[in-house]
């Protein structure tokens, strides 16, 4: 019995010191999407050419209001998200970007708009002409899905986004061709 107490003490200490974090490995998904990038070099994507987004929870109405308020000063936007990651954008080779905000809004035509704020400006060969602000620490992603779960998407940093009362944020320049193509809803299992 005396040896059991020190072992239990170590177990309790480890459980307090090393909490299990909600990461891409142990989080339960509420939604998954995949896409290809319109102008990605062949050696930069997975063998099937698809990249993935995993959403582990949708952002709340309170978080949407915090996002809208934070867009007054975009350089401080990520400070508005104290609840942590809501998903992950997964690159080939195991690289992940944290999704700090994710919102799904149904449209009357049966489709949906998915908007995300990804922590960090994404290094993108996607659109070399896009200006990147030095103080910009996030990327806005806007995917537009049809009723059948397929669609396209656009990205923006700097001034390429605007506030939106339903979604919180949307990519404002929809005149450029979409960079995320062949977007698909994937099964959550």
C-alpha positions in Angstrom: 0.0 0.0 0.0 2.8 2.5 0.8 4.2 2.2 -2.8 0.7 2.9 -4.3 0.5 6.4 -2.8 3.7 7.7 -4.6 2.5 6.2 -7.9 -0.9 7.8 -7.5 0.8 11.1 -6.7 2.9 10.9 -9.9 -0.2 10.1 -12.0 -2.2 13.0 -10.5 0.8 15.4 -11.0 1.2 14.3 -14.6 -2.5 14.7 -15.3 -2.4 18.2 -14.0 0.9 19.2 -15.6 0.2 17.6 -19.0 -3.5 18.2 -19.9 -4.7 16.7 -23.1 -5.2 19.4 -25.7 -7.8 19.5 -28.3 -5.7 18.9 -31.4 -6.1 17.6 -34.9 -5.3 14.1 -33.6 -7.9 13.8 -30.9 -10.6 16.2 -31.8 -14.0 15.0 -33.1 -15.0 16.7 -36.3 -18.3 18.4 -37.0 -17.4 19.1 -40.7 -14.8 18.2 -43.2 -14.0 19.7 -46.6 -11.4 19.1 -49.2 -10.3 21.2 -52.2 -7.7 21.7 -54.9 -5.8 24.9 -55.5 -6.3 26.4 -58.9 -2.6 27.1 -59.7 -0.7 24.9 -57.2 2.5 23.4 -58.4 2.3 19.6 -58.7 5.1 19.0 -56.1 3.4 21.1 -53.4 0.2 19.1 -52.9 -0.7 15.6 -51.9 -0.6 12.7 -54.5 -4.4 13.2 -55.1 -3.9 17.0 -55.2 -6.4 17.7 -52.4 -6.0 19.7 -49.2 -8.3 19.4 -46.3 -10.1 21.4 -43.7 -11.4 19.9 -40.5 -13.9 21.8 -38.3 -14.2 20.6 -34.7 -16.8 23.2 -33.7 -18.6 26.1 -35.3 -18.1 29.5 -33.9 -20.8 31.0 -31.7 -22.9 34.1 -32.2 -20.9 35.7 -29.5 -17.7 34.9 -31.4 -19.2 36.4 -34.5 -20.0 39.6 -32.7 -16.4 39.7 -31.3 -15.1 39.2 -34.8 -17.2 42.0 -36.2 -16.0 44.3 -33.4 -12.3 43.2 -33.9 -12.4 44.1 -37.6 -12.2 47.7 -36.6 -8.5 47.0 -36.0 -7.6 43.8 -38.0 -4.1 43.6 -36.6 -5.6 42.6 -33.2 -8.3 40.3 -34.6 -6.8 37.0 -33.4 -6.9 38.4 -29.8 -10.7 38.2 -30.1 -10.6 34.4 -30.2 -9.9 33.3 -26.7 -11.7 30.0 -27.0 -8.9 28.5 -29.1 -8.9 26.6 -32.3 -12.2 25.6 -34.0 -10.5 23.6 -36.8 -7.4 22.9 -38.9 -6.4 23.5 -42.5 -4.2 20.6 -43.4 -1.4 20.8 -45.9 0.4 17.8 -47.4 3.3 16.6 -45.3 1.5 17.1 -42.0 1.6 20.9 -41.8 -1.5 22.4 -40.2 -2.8 25.9 -39.8 -5.1 26.7 -36.9 -8.7 27.8 -37.9 -9.7 30.3 -35.2 -13.2 31.1 -36.5 -15.5 29.0 -38.6 -19.1 29.8 -39.5 -21.6 28.0 -41.7 -24.6 29.9 -43.0 -27.3 28.3 -45.0 -28.5 30.1 -48.2 -32.1 30.0 -49.5 -31.0 28.0 -52.6 -30.0 25.1 -50.4 -26.3 25.8 -50.5 -24.1 27.2 -47.7 -21.4 29.7 -47.1 -18.5 28.6 -45.0 -16.2 31.4 -43.7 -13.0 30.8 -41.7 -10.3 32.9 -40.2 -7.0 31.0 -40.4 -4.2 32.0 -38.0 -1.3 33.3 -40.1 -1.2 34.7 -43.6 -1.0 31.5 -45.6 2.1 31.2 -47.8 0.4 31.0 -51.1 1.6 30.3 -54.5 -2.1 30.6 -55.0 -2.1 34.2 -55.9 1.4 35.8 -56.1 -0.2 39.2 -56.9 -2.0 39.5 -53.6 -0.5 42.2 -51.4 0.3 41.0 -47.8 0.4 43.5 -45.0 3.3 43.1 -42.6 0.9 43.3 -39.6 -1.6 40.9 -41.0 -1.6 37.7 -38.9 -4.6 35.9 -40.5 -6.2 34.8 -43.7 -10.0 35.0 -44.4 -11.3 32.0 -46.3 -14.8 32.0 -47.9 -16.1 28.8 -49.5 -19.4 28.9 -51.3 -21.1 25.4 -51.5 -24.0 24.4 -53.8 -26.8 22.2 -52.6 -24.9 19.1 -53.7 -22.0 19.9 -51.4 -19.5 21.0 -54.1 -18.3 24.5 -54.7 -15.4 27.0 -54.8 -13.6 29.3 -52.5 -11.6 32.6 -52.2 -9.1 33.8 -49.7 -8.0 37.3 -48.6 -5.7 39.2 -46.2 -5.0 42.9 -45.9 -8.0 44.7 -47.2 -9.5 41.9 -49.2 -12.3 41.2 -46.7 -15.2 43.0 -45.1 -17.6 42.6 -42.1 -20.7 40.7 -42.6 -23.6 40.5 -40.2 -24.5 36.8 -41.0 -21.0 35.3 -41.4 -18.8 37.8 -39.4 -16.4 38.2 -42.3 -16.4 37.6 -46.1 -13.9 38.0 -48.9 -14.9 41.2 -50.6 -13.3 40.8 -54.0 -15.3 38.2 -55.8 -14.3 39.4 -59.3 -11.1 37.3 -59.3 -11.3 33.6 -60.2 -11.6 31.3 -57.2 -8.4 29.9 -55.9 -10.0 27.0 -54.1 -11.7 24.8 -56.7 -13.5 21.5 -56.6 -14.4 22.1 -53.0 -16.2 19.0 -51.6 -18.0 18.2 -48.3 -16.5 15.0 -46.9 -18.0 12.4 -44.6 -17.4 12.9 -40.9 -16.7 9.7 -39.3 
